[in-house]
């Protein structure tokens, strides 16, 4: 097991400090800003600790409220909203310095069979074996400077170059083999779902924004995730992303995770703050935003 994968798995193993209250540690981050995907995954881990083991999350909806500090642990307080025959609902609040930095509602369901359909993939996407890993490609291009732009992660990420004006796609998989079915696959996909999602909203503007000119502030505002089918996060998943709209200094993005066999296993939507100034003046920080993007 690599240090990166061990570290992430340890971060998702929360410490129980009181009934329905858990403490999570953080991965080191540049400028000490918490990564939203980590907070999202830990909040779901906290909710799972209060739910019967026969139930699995089918959806979650979260709001990033304040910047998180990676040098301080995060407390997760779980409220039991409902325990029904088929569904269980939990509300989670992530707290630092006595204030909520994130809130989330998550719904869990017993396994049931029923009608099923999906929107199939439209393109013949290249296989991950034919694509270079993003981190490896960055090292080849920038050498030692690659770490400033593309840090090594516990996930393999291989981006697909398709030239789309408002979309992006990449193959991803967790670098450690996890064979057992369970909640950990959902926790890890929750973490990965925040990688490069809001930055997709910048794709339509990449031809008009020049590197080094102006200033850009980006932060996640909310995040919604739906799990449709069981999956293994150690297997390759195609993560397709698109940005239907941006307005009011906010960018809206949505994504889908497909298995190698073409099954739609999860869907995600997010809106994020995007403030761009053409001048070189530094942007003002907004205390109501959080989540440094990958």
Buried (B, 14 or more C-beta within 10 A) or exposed (E): EEEBBEBBBEBBEBEEEEEBBBBBBBBEBEEBBBBBBBBBBBBBBBBBBBBEEEBBBBBBBBBBBBBBBBEEBBBBBBEEEEBEEEEBBBBBBBBBEEEBBBBBBBBBBEEEEEEEEBEEBEEEBBEBEEBEBBBBBBBEEEEEEBBEEBEBBBBBBBBBEEEBEBBBBBBBBBBBEBEEEEBBBBBBBBBBBBBBBBBBBBBBBEEEEEEEEBEEBBBBBBBBBBBBEBBBBBBBBBBBBBBEEBEEEBBBBBBBBBBBEEBBBBBBBBBBBBBBEEEEEEEEEBEEBBBBBB
